[in-house]
């Protein structure tokens, strides 16, 4: 029976970064992945993600700021750019909320401006605004695909073993460690880290009681910009009805999505199909708010959210098993911080915030 200090189940963003961090901490790590690296069945594929600091919850804001520091450390250690801080805008909020958000950013020394809609449109001519706009120059794009490639390459250089096409079919606690069953045999570890997204509850069935996790299939689109040289910030439109978000990605266009509107699906029946009513609502939204894109030239895409009913991330430890899941499509900006938390759970380092506990 092969034995490791730590086995990680799930080689997406969280699992890959956690494996690397554990290797830095001196642990011998095996990562099990049921599909291939970079597969499109979970929530970690794609070229870009939003990285933003305009967050109304103070604790979450501070965690985002800390995560930005950790992203920069990863960039320094790997020599690969992972954040492109092109700026970010939030709009659609009542003036009171803009003032409160700006006050929170100012309280913690985070650079920002409050712009009139006309000034915002002049700075970001591809978009339309109503009401005050909160601009944050320290927000921008997480360059997801190249960041994950660099993290995995660095992890391998540090001794991490990635075993793909190798699903975990059973987990049991044995003595002071764990045994993980796979089609290739049983692997033993002193500790187990599970970062399997919406598969987490299935992986840990009968071993750890995990909050209910559902998977929703979301369907943003890439829209072709009218001006190929235009600069696009990341953006969040905090509409009362359905929040919208987006980011520009080279080679694809301006990605726009309506947040958390996709249907809940069964993981073994994911079809990547575009639901026409929701798709029509997205196209109509873009037609109204984005004069800088060609609505007739667009590409529908599919992504997966792992959701918990309580709305918070789940990061915790039970015995020799640590887990991180339930990121609601908003976890990527926190990847290095989640890796830090998981490493702390394994090694006995800094405590994880109580809000994430099971």
C-alpha positions, -999 to +999 in steps of 0.1 A: +000+000+000+014+034-010+016+059+017+019+097+017+018+125+043-012+140+026-036+129-001-056+157-019-088+147-037-096+171-065-070+189-087-089+221-095-078+255-084-081+249-047-066+214-046-037+223-068-028+254-048-032+235-015-010+207-027+017+232-036+014+250-003+016+217+016+047+207-004+063+241+006+055+231+042+075+199+037+047+174+032+048+145+007+016+150-013-004+130-038-033+146-057-061+124-071-082+137-100-110+118-115-107+135-149-077+152-167-060+183-155-078+214-167-111+196-175-143+215-181-166+196-159-160+215-127-155+252-118-118+258-124-115+259-162-114+290-183-089+318-189-100+346-165-119+354-133-128+386-115-105+398-087-122+426-069-120+444-036-154+463-035-169+439-009-193+452+017-184+426+044-153+438+063-140+404+070-143+393+034-127+425+022-097+419+044-095+384+032-095+396-004-068+421+004-047+393+020-054+370-010-040+397-033-008+397-013-006+359-016-012+361-053+017+385-057+039+361-036+029+333-060+038+355-090+072+362-074+079+326-066+068+312-100+078+341-123+043+340-139+018+368-139-015+357-122-033+390-116-038+418-142-050+448-122-069+466-149-093+482-124-128+473-114-162+491-112-193+485-092-225+503-100-263+500-096-262+506-058-281+532-038-259+562-030-260+553+007-245+519-001-218+535-024-209+557+005-207+529+029-186+507+006-163+536-002-159+543+035-150+507+042-123+508+015-110+540+028-109+528+064-085+500+053-064+522+030-076+506-003-074+530-032-108+539-048-128+567-064-165+575-065-174+586-100-205+602-115-221+580-142-209+605-169-173+603-157-175+565-155-188+563-190-160+585-202-135+563-185-152+531-196-170+540-229-181+504-236-205+504-207-235+524-195-241+534-159-268+547-137-260+564-104-227+566-087-199+542-096-173+528-073-140+524-091-111+504-076-077+505-094-064+476-074-091+452-087-088+434-120-085+400-137-072+368-123-054+350-152-069+317-142-056+292-168-020+304-168-020+308-130-032+272-125-006+259-150+021+277-131+009+265-097+008+229-109+042+231-126+056+245-094+039+219-073+054+191-094+088+207-090+083+206-053+076+169-054+038+168-056+024+138-076-007+144-097-026+112-106-053+118-132-081+096-143-081+082-108-113+088-089-116+083-052-142+056-047-141+053-009-126+070+021-122+055+056-104+067+087-080+040+099-062+046+132-047+081+131-048+083+093-070+076+063-072+051+035-085+062+001-098+036-023-092+040-061-095+018-091-058+015-090-057+004-054-057+018-019-036+047-009-028+056+027-021+090+041-016+107+075-041+133+064-067+139+037-077+171+020-109+171-001-113+199-026-138+182-049-163+210-054-199+196-056-186+161-055-173+166-019-203+152-001-202+121-022-165+116-016-170+119+022-202+100+024-205+082+058-172+097+069-178+135+075-211+152+076-209+180+050-235+207+045-257+201+015-240+211-017-258+216-050-244+223-084-258+249-108-250+252-144-244+289-153-243+303-188-224+336-194-215+347-229-185+363-246-194+393-266-172+408-294-161+444-286-167+470-312-133+486-305-106+459-303-082+484-286-107+494-258-097+488-222-122+470-200-122+470-162-138+440-144-173+450-135-202+441-112-237+456-117-254+453-084-290+453-098-318+446-073-332+419-096-302+399-107-266+410-102-244+409-134-207+406-137-180+405-164-144+406-175-126+410-208-106+380-220-082+382-250-092+361-279-128+357-267-142+391-259-161+406-230-176+379-208-209+389-192-230+368-169-261+370-147-249+357-113-264+325-099-293+322-123-285+287-137-305+256-130-295+231-104-283+200-121-272+164-113-235+160-117-237+129-138-262+145-162-244+177-170-252+185-206-236+220-211-268+230-229-279+267-229-313+273-214-330+297-239-351+318-216-321+327-193-299+332-224-324+356-239-325+376-206-287+379-207-286+391-243-313+417-236-294+429-205-262+433-226-281+451-254-292+477-228-261+482-208-231+476-231-230+499-261-194+489-267-201+453-278-217+437-308-246+417-294-249+398-327-214+383-323-212+363-292-204+328-278-223+310-251-203+292-225-211+270-195-196+270-160-204+252-127-211+267-093-209+246-061-234+261-037-244+256-001-277+267+014-260+289+040-242+309+014-207+308+029-177+288+019-170+256+039-134+252+051-129+229+081-113+198+095-127+167+111-100+143+125-075+136+098-098+150+071-098+187+059-122+200+032-129+232+013-160+235-009-191+257-015-175+286-033-206+298-052-187+309-083-168+335-062-139+315-048-112+319-074-099+352-061-093+335-028-074+305-042-040+312-024-058+321+008-078+289+008-046+270+002-031+288+032-061+278+053-060+242+043-023+240+050-029+255+084-056+229+091-031+201+082-001+216+100-018+232+130-011+268+119-033+299+118-070+292+126-096+293+099-123+320+104-153+306+123-176+317+095-163+289+073-166+261+099-191+233+093 
